[in-house]
Amino acid sequence: MTKTRRAFSGAPWEKSVGYCRALRKGPHVWVTGTVALDEAGKPYGVGDPEAQARRCLEIIEKALAEIDVKMSDIVRTRMFVTDIAHFEVFGRAHGAVFRAHPPCATMIEVSRFVSPEFMIEIEADAFVGE
């Protein structure tokens, strides 16, 4: 039987909604949509799309490390953004992390998030193979 491992970031919604930040089952890994929160659970980098994208990726990296997964294991990212006009800035932050091991990636504009301060939410899937 394949063991399931979970990582939590402490985001205020994880407990009330009932989800984890990252889940690993065998070689498959899923990271839930991640917004830019500071250590106190407040919006991070308000008004700064690049800072928010970088922070999302930092939170993802920390969660993956808890379940022994590296950023280079990520095979797909999905970036949900509230203003696609910032695509180059969001892309620059994404590229800084993934340039040497680019995953498949999608960027989609959405109307809003749970808090108006959030400009981006990032999901990721990883595969830890042979």
N, C-alpha and C positions, 0 to 999 in steps of 0.2 A: 504494500500500500504506500502510495506517495505521500510524503509529509507536506503539510501546508504551513508556510511561514508567513507571518504578517509583521509589518512595521507601521507604527503610528507616529504622527508628527506632533500631536497634542493640539491640533486645530480645534476650535470650539465646536465644530459641527460633527467631528468624527464620532463622538460618543452619542450625541443626541440623534443623529441621523442613522448611525449604525454602520460605519464603514471604516476601512483602514486606508492608510496612505499608499502602501504597496503590499502586494501579495505574490508569493512565489510558490508554485506547485510544480515540482519536478523542474524541468528546464525552462518552464514558462513563467514570465513575470509581467504583472500589470501594475501600473501606477495610476491612481485615481487623478482626476482633474485637480491641479495644484495652483492656487493663487499665491500672490506675494504677501505673506504675513511676517511681521517681525517676531522676536522671541516672546513678546507679551501677547501675541495673537491679534495685533492691530494691523491694518493695511500698511504695507511697506512701499516706499518710493512713490507716494501719491503724486500723480501728474508726470511721472518719469517712466515712459514705456520701457526703456532699456534696463533701468534699475529693477523694474518689476519682473521682466523676463529673466534677468540674471538671478533674482531671488527665487523665482519658481524653480529654476534649474538647480540651485543650491539645496533647496528643500528636497527635491527629487533625489539628488545625489546622496544626501544624508540618509534618506529612507532606504535607498538601495543598498548602501553600505551595511545597514543593520541586518540585511538578509543575504549578505555576501554576493552582491551583484555590482558590477562596475558600469559607469556611464557608457563605456565602449560596448557593453552588451545590449544596449538599446537598439532595437531594429525599426522602431516607428515612433514618431511623435505627432501629436495633434495640438496645434496652437489655436485656441479660440480667443479672438480679440474683439474689442468693442469699436476699434477704428482701424480699418485695413490700410488707411493712409500711412500708418506707422510701420508698414510691413518691412521696410529696410532696416529700421532700428530693431524691431523684434528679431529679424533675421540675423543681424549682426551679433546679438547676444547668443542666439542659437548656434551660429557658426563658430563662435569663440569656443564653445564646448565640444562641438561635433565635427569640426573641420577634418580631423585625422581619421574619423570613423563615422562618416555620415549615415544616418538612418534614413528611411523613407520619412517624409514629413508633409504635413498638411497644415495650412493656415486658413481659418474660416472666420468671417466676421459674424458676430452675434449682436443682439440688441442690448443685452446687459447681463450683469452678474448679480449675485446676492447683495453686493454692496457697490454703490456707484464709484467708489475709489479704485476698484479693480479694473485694469485695462487688458489683462491677459490671464488665461488659465491654460496650463499645459498638462496633457496626458502623455503617458509613454507606455510602450510595450517592449519587453526585452526577452531574449532567449539566451540561456546559459547552456551552451552545447558541450560537445565533446571536450 
